[in-house]
Amino acid sequence: MRTQMEQMQTLMKDNMAKMAAADAAMKSHMETEQASMKSQMELQQAMLNQLQTMTDHMHAMTDRMAMMPDPMEMHKKTGATTKKDKGMADDPTK
């Protein structure tokens, strides 16, 4: 029969081993979480960059369109009006 001291030492060794295993598992879990958060942030940054690019593109298009002559102004200069334009001009409800 083992002494009480031996039983205590065995129990302590078991507990130490369990704690070490739990510690390793927790460390691994934290590293996984950190990697997940990092990739999540990278994805969000990529999405923001894409949105910024699209916004810049839209601004450039708007600027280019602002520089173009207005189609209605061109109609007035040439004196050409389509039936649709006449109809709208003659329509009293508009």
C-alpha positions as a Markdown table, in Angstrom:
| # | Residue | x | y | z |
|---|---|---|---|---|
| 1 | Met | 0.0 | 0.0 | 0.0 |
| 2 | Arg | 1.3 | 3.4 | -1.0 |
| 3 | Thr | 1.8 | 6.0 | 1.6 |
| 4 | Gln | -0.4 | 9.1 | 1.8 |
| 5 | Met | 2.7 | 11.2 | 0.7 |
| 6 | Glu | 3.1 | 9.1 | -2.5 |
| 7 | Gln | -0.6 | 9.5 | -3.3 |
| 8 | Met | -0.3 | 13.3 | -2.8 |
| 9 | Gln | 2.7 | 13.5 | -5.1 |
| 10 | Thr | 1.0 | 11.4 | -7.8 |
| 11 | Leu | -2.1 | 13.6 | -7.5 |
| 12 | Met | 0.0 | 16.8 | -7.8 |
| 13 | Lys | 1.9 | 15.4 | -10.8 |
| 14 | Asp | -1.4 | 14.6 | -12.5 |
| 15 | Asn | -2.7 | 18.1 | -11.7 |
| 16 | Met | 0.5 | 19.7 | -13.0 |
| 17 | Ala | 0.2 | 17.7 | -16.3 |
| 18 | Lys | -3.4 | 18.6 | -16.7 |
| 19 | Met | -2.7 | 22.3 | -16.1 |
| 20 | Ala | 0.2 | 22.2 | -18.6 |
| 21 | Ala | -2.1 | 20.6 | -21.1 |
| 22 | Ala | -4.9 | 23.1 | -20.5 |
| 23 | Asp | -2.3 | 25.9 | -20.7 |
| 24 | Ala | -1.1 | 24.7 | -24.1 |
| 25 | Ala | -4.6 | 24.3 | -25.4 |
| 26 | Met | -5.5 | 27.8 | -24.2 |
| 27 | Lys | -2.4 | 29.3 | -25.9 |
| 28 | Ser | -3.2 | 27.4 | -29.1 |
| 29 | His | -6.8 | 28.7 | -28.9 |
| 30 | Met | -5.7 | 32.3 | -28.3 |
| 31 | Glu | -3.2 | 32.1 | -31.3 |
| 32 | Thr | -6.1 | 30.8 | -33.5 |
| 33 | Glu | -8.4 | 33.6 | -32.3 |
| 34 | Gln | -5.6 | 36.2 | -33.0 |
| 35 | Ala | -5.0 | 34.9 | -36.5 |
| 36 | Ser | -8.8 | 34.9 | -37.1 |
| 37 | Met | -9.0 | 38.5 | -36.0 |
| 38 | Lys | -6.0 | 39.5 | -38.1 |
| 39 | Ser | -7.5 | 38.0 | -41.2 |
| 40 | Gln | -10.9 | 39.6 | -40.4 |
| 41 | Met | -9.2 | 43.0 | -40.2 |
| 42 | Glu | -7.3 | 42.4 | -43.4 |
| 43 | Leu | -10.6 | 41.5 | -45.1 |
| 44 | Gln | -12.3 | 44.7 | -43.8 |
| 45 | Gln | -9.3 | 46.8 | -44.9 |
| 46 | Ala | -9.5 | 45.2 | -48.4 |
| 47 | Met | -13.2 | 46.0 | -48.6 |
| 48 | Leu | -12.6 | 49.6 | -47.5 |
| 49 | Asn | -9.8 | 50.0 | -50.1 |
| 50 | Gln | -12.2 | 48.6 | -52.7 |
| 51 | Leu | -15.0 | 51.0 | -51.7 |
| 52 | Gln | -12.5 | 53.9 | -51.7 |
| 53 | Thr | -11.3 | 53.0 | -55.2 |
| 54 | Met | -15.0 | 52.8 | -56.4 |
| 55 | Thr | -15.7 | 56.2 | -54.8 |
| 56 | Asp | -12.6 | 57.8 | -56.4 |
| 57 | His | -13.7 | 56.3 | -59.7 |
| 58 | Met | -17.2 | 57.7 | -59.4 |
| 59 | His | -15.8 | 61.1 | -58.5 |
| 60 | Ala | -13.5 | 61.0 | -61.6 |
| 61 | Met | -16.5 | 60.1 | -63.7 |
| 62 | Thr | -18.6 | 62.9 | -62.2 |
| 63 | Asp | -15.8 | 65.4 | -62.9 |
| 64 | Arg | -15.5 | 64.2 | -66.5 |
| 65 | Met | -19.3 | 64.4 | -67.0 |
| 66 | Ala | -19.3 | 67.9 | -65.5 |
| 67 | Met | -16.7 | 69.0 | -68.2 |
| 68 | Met | -18.9 | 67.6 | -71.0 |
| 69 | Pro | -21.3 | 69.9 | -72.7 |
| 70 | Asp | -24.9 | 69.5 | -71.6 |
| 71 | Pro | -27.0 | 67.6 | -74.2 |
| 72 | Met | -29.9 | 70.0 | -73.7 |
| 73 | Glu | -27.7 | 73.0 | -74.4 |
| 74 | Met | -26.6 | 71.4 | -77.6 |
| 75 | His | -30.2 | 70.9 | -78.7 |
| 76 | Lys | -30.9 | 74.6 | -78.1 |
| 77 | Lys | -27.9 | 75.7 | -80.1 |
| 78 | Thr | -28.8 | 73.5 | -83.1 |
| 79 | Gly | -32.5 | 74.2 | -82.9 |
| 80 | Ala | -33.2 | 70.5 | -83.1 |
| 81 | Thr | -35.9 | 69.2 | -80.9 |
| 82 | Thr | -37.3 | 65.7 | -80.9 |
| 83 | Lys | -41.0 | 64.9 | -80.7 |
| 84 | Lys | -40.5 | 63.8 | -77.1 |
| 85 | Asp | -39.0 | 67.2 | -76.2 |
| 86 | Lys | -41.9 | 69.1 | -78.0 |
| 87 | Gly | -44.4 | 66.9 | -76.2 |
| 88 | Met | -42.9 | 67.7 | -72.9 |
| 89 | Ala | -42.7 | 71.4 | -73.7 |
| 90 | Asp | -46.4 | 71.5 | -74.8 |
| 91 | Asp | -47.6 | 69.3 | -71.8 |
| 92 | Pro | -49.4 | 71.7 | -69.4 |
| 93 | Thr | -49.3 | 69.2 | -66.5 |
| 94 | Lys | -45.4 | 69.4 | -66.3 |
